[in-house]
Amino acid sequence: MSTPVVDAAAKTVTHLGKTFVMRPLAEDTFTVLIDGVPVGRAVYTFGAANAVPEKDGPVSEDDLYAVAEAWFAATIVPEE
């Protein structure tokens, strides 16, 4: 199993040989793109990462969840 690698400065996550670009829609909501094409959404709600793949998209829900979880683990600062 591959572990996603986050580059927060570039707003990308590399996973399974693909580079996912994280385009912010709101503070904790992102459109996830591959080569400029949206493949899903990543949303951080109630302390958990959630992923919604595009219908009939090229990325499985499990892979998109892995990307979302890695992204938010690397970029969300826990509240004190």
HUURJO-V562382 format. One record per backbone hydrogen bond with DSSP energy under -0.5 kcal/mol. CO is the residue of the C=O (numbers start at 1). NH is the residue of the N-H. E is the energy in kcal/mol with one decimal. If there is no record, write none. Layout:
# HUURJO-V562382
CO_NH_E, CO_NH_E
This chain:
# HUURJO-V562382
2_4_-0.5, 4_6_-0.5, 5_14_-2.9, 7_11_-1.0, 7_12_-2.0, 11_22_-2.9, 12_7_-2.9, 13_15_-0.5, 13_20_-3.3, 14_5_-2.5, 15_18_-1.8, 18_15_-2.5, 18_20_-0.6, 19_21_-0.5, 20_13_-2.3, 21_23_-0.8, 21_33_-2.5, 22_24_-0.6, 23_31_-3.0, 26_29_-1.0, 28_44_-2.6, 29_25_-3.4, 29_26_-1.8, 30_42_-2.7, 31_23_-3.0, 31_33_-0.5, 32_39_-3.5, 32_40_-1.1, 33_21_-3.0, 34_37_-2.1, 36_38_-0.5, 37_34_-2.3, 39_54_-2.2, 40_32_-3.0, 41_52_-2.3, 42_30_-2.9, 43_45_-0.7, 43_50_-2.6, 45_48_-1.6, 48_45_-2.2, 50_43_-2.6, 52_41_-2.1, 54_57_-2.0, 60_64_-2.3, 61_65_-2.4, 62_66_-2.0, 63_67_-1.9, 64_68_-2.7, 65_69_-3.1, 66_70_-2.1, 67_71_-2.6, 68_72_-2.7, 69_73_-2.1, 70_74_-1.7, 71_75_-1.4, 72_76_-2.3, 75_77_-0.5, 76_78_-0.6
